[in-house]
Amino acid sequence: MAFNIALLDIIACPLCKGRLKLDKEQQRLICTFDRLSYPVKQDIPVLLATESTELSADEAEQWRS
């Protein structure tokens, strides 16, 4: 079973409550406002601030478009 992309309409960044984008290649959810990524483990999003990683400026800019 793969991550259900319909969840992107329901879930939000736990910090800013903004929309998240799915990075299918690296199995993570991206918050462009906070420049953070959240892992998707076994098709389940881990939306914990302690599990997030900061995006580089280049990565953040790539996801803004």
KEKE-3310 file (N, C-alpha, C; in steps of 0.2 Angstrom, whole numbers, plus 5000, padded with zeros to 4 digits):
npx = (5004:5003:5007:4993:4988:4977:4977:4984:4975:4970:4979:4991:5005:5013:5018:5016:5003:5001:5000:5006:5018:5021:5035:5039:5050:5059:5051:5044:5036:5034:5036:5035:5034:5040:5052:5054:5055:5046:5046:5040:5036:5034:5023:5016:5014:5025:5022:5029:5038:5050:5055:5057:5067:5078:5076:5088:5092:5091:5084:5072:5068:5066:5054:5045:5039)
npy = (4994:5011:5028:5038:5050:5058:5062:5073:5084:5085:5084:5094:5105:5103:5114:5127:5125:5125:5120:5104:5096:5082:5073:5061:5054:5054:5050:5059:5073:5090:5106:5121:5134:5134:5128:5114:5096:5081:5065:5050:5035:5019:5021:5030:5046:5055:5067:5075:5088:5085:5075:5081:5088:5101:5110:5114:5130:5130:5118:5122:5132:5125:5118:5128:5131)
npz = (5000:4996:5000:5003:4993:4994:5007:5008:5007:5019:5030:5038:5041:5056:5063:5057:5051:5038:5020:5014:5004:4993:4992:4982:4978:4989:4999:5008:5017:5012:5019:5013:5019:5032:5028:5030:5031:5033:5037:5028:5034:5031:5023:5031:5037:5047:5057:5067:5075:5080:5072:5060:5046:5041:5026:5013:5006:4992:4990:4996:4988:4976:4979:4980:4968)
capx = (5000:5007:5004:4987:4989:4971:4978:4987:4970:4967:4984:4995:5012:5011:5020:5012:4997:5001:4999:5012:5019:5023:5041:5038:5057:5063:5046:5044:5032:5038:5033:5039:5034:5045:5057:5055:5053:5043:5047:5034:5038:5029:5017:5013:5017:5027:5021:5032:5043:5057:5057:5058:5073:5077:5078:5092:5089:5090:5078:5066:5066:5064:5048:5040:5036)
capy = (5000:5017:5034:5040:5057:5062:5064:5080:5089:5085:5085:5101:5106:5104:5120:5133:5123:5126:5114:5100:5094:5076:5071:5054:5051:5053:5048:5064:5079:5096:5112:5127:5140:5133:5125:5108:5090:5076:5058:5046:5029:5013:5024:5034:5052:5056:5074:5077:5093:5082:5071:5085:5090:5107:5110:5119:5136:5127:5113:5125:5136:5120:5116:5133:5132)
capz = (5000:4995:5004:5000:4992:4996:5014:5007:5007:5026:5035:5038:5045:5063:5066:5054:5049:5031:5016:5013:4997:4994:4988:4981:4977:4995:5004:5014:5015:5012:5021:5010:5023:5037:5025:5034:5028:5037:5034:5028:5036:5030:5021:5037:5038:5054:5058:5073:5074:5082:5067:5054:5045:5038:5019:5011:5003:4986:4990:4998:4982:4971:4981:4980:4962)
cpx = (5004:5003:4999:4988:4983:4972:4981:4981:4968:4973:4988:5001:5010:5013:5016:5005:4996:5001:5006:5012:5022:5030:5041:5045:5060:5058:5046:5039:5035:5033:5037:5039:5040:5051:5059:5053:5051:5044:5040:5037:5033:5023:5013:5017:5019:5028:5023:5038:5050:5059:5058:5065:5073:5080:5083:5089:5087:5084:5072:5063:5063:5056:5043:5036:5031)
cpy = (5006:5023:5037:5048:5061:5065:5072:5086:5090:5087:5092:5100:5107:5111:5126:5132:5124:5119:5111:5098:5087:5075:5064:5050:5049:5051:5053:5069:5085:5102:5118:5133:5139:5130:5118:5102:5085:5070:5054:5039:5024:5016:5028:5040:5053:5064:5077:5082:5090:5078:5075:5086:5097:5107:5115:5124:5133:5122:5117:5129:5131:5119:5121:5134:5126)
cpz = (5000:4999:5000:4999:4993:5003:5013:5008:5015:5031:5033:5042:5052:5066:5063:5051:5041:5027:5015:5006:4998:4989:4988:4981:4984:5001:5010:5012:5017:5014:5018:5015:5028:5035:5029:5030:5034:5034:5033:5028:5035:5028:5026:5038:5046:5055:5065:5072:5076:5077:5060:5053:5041:5031:5018:5007:4996:4985:4992:4991:4976:4972:4980:4973:4961)
residu = (MET:ALA:PHE:ASN:ILE:ALA:LEU:LEU:ASP:ILE:ILE:ALA:CYS:PRO:LEU:CYS:LYS:GLY:ARG:LEU:LYS:LEU:ASP:LYS:GLU:GLN:GLN:ARG:LEU:ILE:CYS:THR:PHE:ASP:ARG:LEU:SER:TYR:PRO:VAL:LYS:GLN:ASP:ILE:PRO:VAL:LEU:LEU:ALA:THR:GLU:SER:THR:GLU:LEU:SER:ALA:ASP:GLU:ALA:GLU:GLN:TRP:ARG:SER)
# end
